């Protein structure tokens, strides 16, 4: 490793004190989630609000070269609904500069027990204070379902609110320990929430828990400003409506460990699974999508 890279991924002693302890890493393995110490300053989070407001107003440093078919991308004509904007780390340099803070990647590396952490995807989210609006609630799901073209079982997500985030604001909520659940054999429905209503998904969640001899224990993440909630790719999670009088602003930063690679994967009906990266990233020597492409999947941390 060059001196430049070593410096880029270095931590101060004060930052090292913020890393998860061995006991906290073990607890993450059992429970599927972790609430960090304060990783970002108030000034960094205030800058994130300002940068994303400029983004919503139309400022980008670059645009995706093409629009993948499953892209989540709010634009003003869609109105006052919950906003999701994928690839914000690619389109906004101001946002990327904060997200690429080495401390964030180092925490993820400790939790995933990996030597390297790369960005997988980033989604800018704004949940308006409109509890009656249909998109205001996010149904139960696990991220691994959407990442079937990945070889890794260690992927994780950092949920980064730009302000204090509590249950009233519709914070992210974890199903405690669900990362350890075995899936019901031959049943894809407990993972796939598309086209299903919330009551049906609640029943499916409890059925999956019963299959594992477990209970559904829902843990709302109470996240102070500058702190970050992490969850394993197999942890079931969702969020309630925003009952506050301010929008809930956050980024879901999905992360992959250094060993993750593309794999072909078929749905039960035999059609191939497709992820947006597959039309954007460079190709490897075998002609397959390269999930190490630094343009879309930059490295956040390397030991």
C-alpha positions in Angstrom: 0.0 0.0 0.0 1.3 3.4 -0.9 1.9 6.2 1.6 -0.9 8.1 0.1 -3.4 5.3 0.6 -2.2 4.7 4.1 -2.7 8.3 4.9 -6.1 8.4 3.3 -7.4 5.6 5.5 -5.8 6.6 8.7 -7.6 7.4 11.9 -6.7 9.7 14.8 -6.5 8.3 18.3 -9.7 10.1 19.1 -11.5 8.5 16.1 -10.2 5.0 17.1 -11.9 5.5 20.5 -15.2 5.7 18.6 -14.9 2.3 16.9 -17.1 -0.6 18.1 -15.7 -2.7 20.9 -15.2 -6.5 20.6 -18.4 -6.9 22.7 -20.3 -4.5 20.5 -19.2 -6.4 17.3 -20.4 -9.7 18.9 -23.7 -8.1 19.8 -24.1 -6.8 16.2 -23.7 -10.4 15.1 -26.4 -11.6 17.4 -28.9 -8.7 16.9 -28.2 -7.5 13.4 -27.9 -3.8 14.2 -25.6 -1.3 15.9 -26.0 2.3 17.0 -22.7 4.2 16.8 -21.1 6.8 18.8 -20.9 10.3 17.3 -19.1 9.9 14.0 -20.0 13.2 12.3 -19.8 16.8 13.7 -22.9 19.0 13.8 -21.2 21.1 11.1 -20.8 18.2 8.8 -24.5 17.3 9.2 -25.5 20.9 8.6 -23.4 20.9 5.5 -25.2 17.8 4.4 -28.6 19.6 4.7 -27.3 22.5 2.6 -25.7 20.3 0.0 -28.8 18.1 -0.4 -31.1 21.2 -0.7 -28.9 22.4 -3.6 -29.2 18.9 -5.0 -33.0 19.0 -4.8 -32.9 22.4 -6.5 -31.2 20.9 -9.5 -27.4 21.1 -8.7 -25.3 18.1 -9.6 -21.6 17.7 -10.3 -22.4 15.0 -12.9 -25.3 12.9 -14.1 -25.5 9.2 -14.5 -24.6 8.3 -18.1 -27.9 6.4 -18.5 -31.0 5.8 -16.4 -31.2 2.2 -15.1 -34.7 0.8 -15.2 -35.1 0.4 -11.4 -33.6 3.8 -10.4 -35.3 5.5 -7.5 -35.1 9.2 -8.4 -37.4 11.9 -7.0 -38.0 15.0 -9.1 -40.1 18.0 -8.2 -43.0 17.1 -10.4 -43.6 14.0 -8.2 -44.8 16.3 -5.5 -44.6 16.2 -1.7 -44.1 12.5 -1.3 -41.2 10.6 0.4 -38.2 11.3 -1.8 -35.6 8.7 -2.7 -32.6 9.6 -4.9 -30.1 6.8 -5.7 -26.5 7.4 -6.6 -26.3 10.7 -4.7 -22.7 9.8 -3.8 -21.9 9.9 -7.5 -23.9 13.0 -8.5 -22.9 15.3 -5.6 -19.3 15.9 -4.7 -20.3 17.7 -1.5 -22.3 14.8 -0.3 -19.6 12.3 -1.3 -16.9 14.2 0.6 -18.8 13.6 3.9 -19.9 10.1 3.2 -16.3 9.0 2.4 -15.1 9.9 5.9 -12.7 7.1 6.8 -14.1 6.7 10.3 -17.5 5.6 8.8 -15.8 2.9 6.7 -13.7 1.8 9.7 -16.8 1.3 11.8 -18.4 -0.7 9.1 -15.3 -2.8 8.6 -15.2 -3.7 12.3 -18.9 -4.7 12.2 -18.5 -6.8 9.0 -15.1 -8.1 10.2 -13.7 -7.1 6.8 -10.4 -5.6 5.8 -12.0 -3.4 3.1 -15.3 -1.6 2.8 -16.7 -0.1 -0.5 -19.8 1.9 -1.3 -22.5 -0.3 -2.7 -25.2 2.3 -3.2 -26.4 5.5 -1.6 -30.0 6.7 -1.4 -30.9 10.3 -0.3 -34.2 10.2 1.6 -36.6 13.0 2.7 -39.7 11.9 4.5 -42.2 14.8 4.6 -44.3 15.4 7.7 -47.3 13.9 5.9 -48.4 10.8 7.9 -51.4 10.3 5.7 -49.4 10.1 2.5 -49.0 6.4 1.3 -45.2 6.6 0.8 -44.6 7.9 4.4 -44.3 4.4 5.8 -41.7 1.8 4.6 -42.8 -1.8 4.9 -40.8 -4.6 6.5 -38.0 -5.9 4.2 -34.4 -7.0 4.2 -31.9 -5.6 1.8 -30.3 -8.9 0.9 -33.3 -9.7 -1.2 -32.4 -7.0 -3.6 -28.7 -7.8 -3.7 -28.9 -11.4 -4.9 -26.3 -10.7 -7.6 -23.8 -10.2 -4.8 -21.7 -13.1 -3.4 -21.3 -11.5 0.1 -23.3 -12.2 3.2 -21.6 -9.5 5.1 -23.0 -6.4 3.4 -24.5 -3.8 5.7 -26.2 -0.4 5.6 -25.4 2.8 7.5 -28.5 4.9 8.1 -27.3 8.5 8.5 -30.0 11.1 9.6 -28.9 14.8 9.4 -30.5 15.7 12.7 -31.8 14.0 15.9 -34.1 11.2 14.7 -36.6 9.6 17.0 -39.8 7.4 16.8 -42.0 10.4 16.2 -40.1 11.3 13.0 -40.6 7.8 11.6 -37.1 6.5 12.4 -35.8 3.3 11.0 -36.9 0.3 13.1 -35.1 -3.0 13.3 -36.5 -6.5 14.0 -34.1 -7.6 16.6 -32.0 -10.7 15.8 -33.7 -11.3 12.4 -30.4 -11.4 10.7 -29.9 -14.9 12.1 -33.2 -16.2 10.9 -33.4 -19.1 8.3 -35.7 -18.4 5.5 -38.8 -20.6 5.0 -37.8 -23.2 2.4 -39.0 -22.5 -1.0 -40.9 -19.3 0.1 -39.7 -16.1 -1.4 -42.6 -14.1 -0.1 -41.2 -13.4 3.4 -38.5 -11.3 1.8 -40.3 -9.6 -1.1 -42.6 -6.7 -0.1 -43.5 -5.4 -3.6 -47.2 -5.3 -4.3 -48.2 -6.3 -0.7 -50.0 -4.3 1.9 -48.7 -3.7 5.3 -51.0 -6.1 7.2 -50.0 -8.9 4.9 -46.3 -8.1 5.4 -46.8 -8.0 9.2 -48.3 -11.6 9.0 -45.4 -12.7 6.8 -42.9 -11.3 9.3 -44.5 -13.2 12.2 -44.7 -16.4 10.1 -41.0 -16.1 9.4 -40.3 -15.5 13.1 -42.4 -18.5 14.1 -40.5 -20.7 11.6 -37.3 -19.8 13.5 -38.9 -20.2 17.0 -38.4 -16.5 17.5 -40.5 -13.5 18.5 -40.8 -10.3 16.6 -39.1 -7.6 18.7 -39.2 -4.2 17.0 -36.4 -1.8 18.1 -36.9 1.9 16.9 -33.5 3.5 16.4 -33.3 6.7 18.5 -30.4 8.4 16.7 -28.8 11.6 18.0 -27.4 14.0 15.4 -24.1 12.8 14.1 -24.6 9.2 15.2 -25.3 6.4 12.7 -27.4 3.3 12.8 -25.9 0.2 11.0 -27.8 -3.0 10.1 -26.9 -6.3 8.6 -28.1 -7.1 5.1 -30.4 -9.8 6.4 -32.0 -7.7 9.2 -35.7 -7.0 8.7 -36.4 -3.3 9.0 -38.9 -0.6 8.1 -40.1 2.7 9.3 -43.3 4.4 10.4 -44.9 7.7 9.4 -43.3 11.1 10.2 -45.5 12.6 12.9 -43.3 15.5 13.5 -43.6 19.0 12.0 -40.3 18.8 10.1 -39.1 16.5 7.3 -36.9 13.5 8.2 -33.7 13.9 6.2 -31.2 11.0 5.9 -29.0 8.9 3.6 -29.1 5.2 3.5 -25.5 4.3 2.6 -25.3 0.6 1.5 -21.9 -0.9 1.9 -20.1 -4.0 0.6 -17.0 -5.8 2.0 -13.9 -6.1 -0.2 -14.6 -9.7 -1.1 -18.0 -9.0 -2.7 -18.3 -9.9 -6.4 -21.0 -10.3 -9.0 -22.7 -13.6 -9.4 -25.5 -14.6 -11.9 -28.7 -15.3 -10.0 -32.1 -16.5 -11.2 -35.6 -15.7 -9.8 -37.9 -18.7 -9.1 -39.4 -18.3 -12.5 -36.0 -18.6 -14.2 -35.5 -14.9 -15.2 -32.2 -13.3 -14.2 -32.0 -10.9 -11.3 -30.8 -7.4 -12.3 -29.3 -4.7 -10.2 -28.8 -1.1 -11.5 -25.0 -1.3 -11.2 -25.0 -4.0 -13.9 -25.5 -1.5 -16.7 -23.2 1.2 -15.1 -20.1 -0.4 -13.7 -17.1 -1.5 -15.8 -16.7 -5.1 -16.9 -14.2 -7.5 -15.4 -11.9 -9.9 -17.3 -14.8 -12.4 -17.6 -17.1 -9.7 -19.0 -19.2 -9.6 -15.8 -20.2 -6.4 -13.9 -17.3 -5.3 -11.7 -18.5 -4.3 -8.3 -15.1 -2.9 -7.4 -15.5 -0.1 -10.0 -14.2 3.0 -8.1 -16.5 5.3 -10.1 -19.6 3.9 -8.5 -18.3 1.8 -5.7 -15.4 3.8 -4.1 -13.4 2.3 -1.3 -14.2 3.9 2.1 -11.8 1.9 4.2 -8.9 -0.5 3.8 -6.7 -1.9 6.5 
